[in-house]
Amino acid sequence: MVTRLQHQHESIREIIGDLPDTTLRLEVIPGKWSVHSNIAHLAAYQPVFIDRLKRMSREPAPAFGRYVAENDALFPAFLDRTTASLLEQITADRALITTTLETAGEAFLTRSGTHPRYGLLTVKDWTEFFLLHEAHHLYTIYALIHSTESNP
């Protein structure tokens, strides 16, 4: 899990290569997020995850609502940014997440918070959920890129 936390996000750059923002912003599937929107979502969610980690460090088993990007007042600002700036933000926030988890100690990893669908999860479980959520979007980005390339 530590290796994925440190490096999984780096695959975004490998997947998108040197495609321009105009291509990354194309809505390949009508009504669905573009590659850029998926990246903006990943960038917007990391500060939410950081806040959740902070709350779990201070509060006994806080309850968290489901994160919905469209309900996040900050999400439109992420959509307006360039893909390059989103990738820089993801890298910076990931360093903060990694440092927080590596320095907090074993006791912190057993603290918990309540997920609306999966119930009480430890910090370790929340981190796994975070990584799997990110992996889902990495797959989506990959699929959209290849759809874009095959249907210019």
C-alpha positions as CSV (number, residue, x, y, z in Angstrom):
1,M,0.0,0.0,0.0
2,V,2.9,2.4,0.8
3,T,4.3,2.0,-2.7
4,R,1.0,2.6,-4.4
5,L,0.5,5.7,-2.2
6,Q,3.9,7.0,-3.1
7,H,3.7,6.2,-6.9
8,Q,0.3,5.3,-8.2
9,H,-0.6,8.9,-9.1
10,E,2.5,9.2,-11.3
11,S,0.9,6.9,-13.9
12,I,-1.4,9.7,-14.9
13,R,1.5,11.4,-16.7
14,E,2.5,8.2,-18.4
15,I,-1.1,7.5,-19.5
16,I,-1.8,11.0,-20.9
17,G,1.7,11.5,-22.4
18,D,2.1,14.8,-24.2
19,L,-1.5,15.2,-25.3
20,P,-2.6,18.8,-25.2
21,D,-5.2,20.2,-22.8
22,T,-7.6,20.6,-25.7
23,T,-7.6,16.9,-26.3
24,L,-7.7,16.0,-22.6
25,R,-10.8,18.2,-22.3
26,L,-12.8,16.5,-25.0
27,E,-16.0,14.8,-23.9
28,V,-15.3,11.5,-25.5
29,I,-18.5,9.9,-24.2
30,P,-21.3,12.5,-24.3
31,G,-22.5,13.5,-20.9
32,K,-19.5,11.8,-19.1
33,W,-16.3,13.4,-17.7
34,S,-13.4,14.1,-19.9
35,V,-9.8,13.0,-19.1
36,H,-9.2,16.5,-17.7
37,S,-12.4,16.3,-15.5
38,N,-11.2,13.0,-14.1
39,I,-7.8,14.5,-13.2
40,A,-9.5,17.6,-11.7
41,H,-11.6,15.2,-9.6
42,L,-8.6,13.4,-8.3
43,A,-6.9,16.7,-7.5
44,A,-10.0,18.1,-5.8
45,Y,-10.5,15.0,-3.7
46,Q,-7.0,14.8,-2.2
47,P,-7.6,17.9,0.1
48,V,-10.9,16.3,1.2
49,F,-9.0,13.1,2.1
50,I,-6.3,15.2,4.0
51,D,-9.1,16.9,6.0
52,R,-10.6,13.5,6.8
53,L,-7.3,12.2,8.0
54,K,-7.0,15.3,10.2
55,R,-10.5,14.8,11.6
56,M,-9.8,11.1,12.4
57,S,-6.6,12.2,14.3
58,R,-8.7,14.6,16.4
59,E,-12.1,13.0,16.8
60,P,-13.3,9.6,17.8
61,A,-14.8,7.9,14.7
62,P,-16.2,11.0,12.8
63,A,-18.9,10.4,10.2
64,F,-18.2,11.5,6.6
65,G,-20.7,12.1,3.9
66,R,-20.2,10.8,0.4
67,Y,-17.9,13.0,-1.7
68,V,-19.7,14.2,-4.8
69,A,-17.6,16.5,-7.0
70,E,-20.6,18.3,-8.4
71,N,-21.6,19.3,-4.9
72,D,-18.1,20.6,-4.1
73,A,-18.0,24.4,-4.3
74,L,-14.3,24.2,-5.0
75,F,-14.5,21.6,-7.9
76,P,-15.3,24.2,-10.7
77,A,-12.0,26.0,-9.9
78,F,-10.1,22.7,-10.3
79,L,-11.9,22.2,-13.7
80,D,-10.7,25.7,-14.8
81,R,-7.0,24.9,-14.1
82,T,-4.6,23.4,-16.7
83,T,-3.9,19.7,-16.5
84,A,-0.2,20.5,-15.8
85,S,-1.2,22.5,-12.7
86,L,-3.5,19.8,-11.5
87,L,-0.7,17.2,-11.8
88,E,1.5,19.5,-9.8
89,Q,-1.2,19.8,-7.1
90,I,-1.7,16.1,-7.0
91,T,2.0,15.5,-6.5
92,A,2.2,18.1,-3.7
93,D,-0.9,16.9,-1.9
94,R,0.2,13.3,-2.3
95,A,3.5,14.1,-0.6
96,L,1.5,15.6,2.3
97,I,-0.7,12.5,2.6
98,T,2.3,10.2,2.5
99,T,4.2,12.2,5.1
100,T,1.1,12.3,7.3
101,L,0.6,8.6,7.2
102,E,4.3,7.7,7.5
103,T,4.9,9.9,10.5
104,A,1.7,9.5,12.4
105,G,2.6,6.1,13.9
106,E,0.8,2.8,14.1
107,A,-1.8,4.0,16.6
108,F,-3.1,6.5,14.0
109,L,-3.6,3.8,11.4
110,T,-6.1,2.1,13.7
111,R,-8.2,5.2,14.3
112,S,-11.4,5.2,12.4
113,G,-14.1,7.2,10.6
114,T,-17.5,6.2,9.3
115,H,-18.1,5.9,5.6
116,P,-21.8,6.3,4.5
117,R,-21.8,3.0,2.6
118,Y,-19.0,0.9,4.1
119,G,-19.4,1.8,7.8
120,L,-16.6,2.1,10.3
121,L,-13.2,2.1,8.5
122,T,-9.7,2.5,10.0
123,V,-7.3,5.0,8.6
124,K,-5.6,2.1,6.9
125,D,-8.9,1.1,5.3
126,W,-9.7,4.7,4.3
127,T,-6.2,4.8,2.6
128,E,-7.0,1.6,0.7
129,F,-10.3,3.0,-0.3
130,F,-8.6,6.2,-1.5
131,L,-6.1,4.3,-3.6
132,L,-8.8,2.0,-5.1
133,H,-10.9,5.1,-6.0
134,E,-7.9,6.7,-7.6
135,A,-7.2,3.5,-9.5
136,H,-10.7,3.4,-10.9
137,H,-10.2,6.9,-12.3
138,L,-6.8,5.9,-13.7
139,Y,-8.5,3.1,-15.6
140,T,-11.2,5.5,-16.8
141,I,-8.5,8.0,-18.0
142,Y,-6.7,5.1,-19.8
143,A,-9.9,4.0,-21.5
144,L,-10.8,7.6,-22.5
145,I,-7.3,8.2,-23.9
146,H,-7.5,5.1,-26.1
147,S,-11.0,6.0,-27.2
148,T,-9.7,9.4,-28.2
149,E,-6.8,8.0,-30.1
150,S,-8.9,5.5,-32.0
151,N,-11.6,8.0,-32.7
152,P,-9.8,11.3,-33.4
